[in-house]
Amino acid sequence: MPAPAVTKIRGYEGQLYYTIPPATETIWANITDIELDSKADDLDASDHSTVGWKDKLSGLKDFTGTFKAMLMQSGPDATNLFAAYSAGTTITIAFRPQDVTGGLQFSGNCVITGFKLGAPNSGVQTVDLTVSGRGALTQGTVTEAGS
């Protein structure tokens, strides 16, 4: 059996960074789940020349994200992110599937649209964030790996 063409990336290697102006980029150290979703509107461009078949165009693009982390008693992340949520502050996020210099990075400006705290009987307390993009989600490379 031939070897796989590429090496898969483990989910737990992903890291999330955030920047709340005027502060510098901060790694969210206690993150447990990261999900980043980007979509384009589906525009119907069908006319009589398409002979009964739909013709589609890509429309406006958007991105959203959901992030889950453990709530830390002395951690600044939940406090700072709740303040940004309350004030409607535009923050910058950077998702790094692997936090290595030269690795892939997706980043963009967004607002926090959901802030959820959880305290299950069977686990640690959590904080869940939902963000909505403000402008483009860009792909780049990591210039300096974090910790």
N, C-alpha and C positions, 0 to 999 in steps of 0.2 A: 504494500500500500504506500503510495507516495506521501511524502511529508507535506503538511499544510503550507500553502504559499506565503502566508503571513502569520505572525504571532498574534494571538488574541490578547486583548487588554482586560485585566481583571477589574471589575467594577470598583473595588475598594481602593484602587490606585488613583481614582479621580479626586480632585481637590476643587474647592470653591473659594474664591477670593471676593472681597467686596471693598468698595471705597465709598465712604460718606464724606463729601467735601466739608472742610478742607483737609481732612486726614489723608494719610497715605494708605496704600493697599494693605489689607489685613486678611490673613488666611482664617477661614472659619474652621477651627481645629476639631470641633466635636460633631462635624457633619456625618450623618449616617446614610442618607439617600439624596441623590441629585438627579433631577430630570429637567432637561432643557428641550423645548419644543418650538420649532419654527414652521410656519405655514404660509402659503400664498393663497389669495382668493382665487377661486375657480370661475373665470368669466366665460359665458357662453357666447361664442362668435359664430354660431350656426346661421346659415342663410340657404337660399335655394340652390346655390352651387355646390353644397356639400352632399347633395343627393340622398337625403334621409339620414345622414350621419352627423352627429354633433361635432362641432369644431370648438376647441377650448383654447383659451389664452390664460397665461399667468397674470394675476392681478397684484394688488397690494400685499406686501409681506408683513409678517408680524412674528414676534417671539414671546413666549411665556416660559416660566420656570417654576418648579416646586422643589423645595429644599427642606429636609428634615434633619434636625440635630438634637443631641441630648442637651437638656437645660442644665447649665452648670451654676452652682451656688454663687461662685465669685467671678463668673465669666462676664466680660463686657459685651459679648456679641448680642445676646438677646436684648439687653438694655439699649444698646446703640441702634440696633435694627428696629426696635419698637419705637424709639424716638423718631427715626427716619420715616417709619410708617405713619405715625401720628401727625407729623408735620408735612407729609406728602413730598418729602425730599427726593430728588432724583439721585439715585446711587448708580455706581458702575459695578457690574459683576464680571468675573472672569472664571470660566469653567475650563479646567485643565484635565483632560482624560488621564494624562500621566504628567505629574509635576516634575518634568525634567527639562533642562535647557535644550532648546530646539524642538521640543514637543509641541503638539497641536494645542491651540487655545481658541476658545470662542468667548467673545466679550461684547458688551453693549451697555447702554444706559437704560435704566428701568425705574419703575416705581413699585413699591411694595403694596400689593392690593389685598393681601390676606395675611393675617398673623394669628396663629392658632397654638394654644398651649394644651398639652395633654398630660394627665397623671394617671396612667393605668395601674391597676392593682398588681399586675404581673410584670411590670418593667419600670424602667427609669422614666422620669419626666422628660417630655419632648417639647420642642418648639418647631412648628411648621410654617414656612413662608411661601407665599405665592407672589410672583412678580410678573409685571407686564412691561414689554419693551417700549422704549421711547426712541424710535429711530432704528437704525440698522444693527443687526447682529453680525459681527465681523469675525472672520477666521484669520488667525495669525499664528505666530509661534512664541513659545515661552522664551523670554530673553534672559531670565534669571530664575532658576529653580528655587522654590521656597524650602521650608523646613519640613 
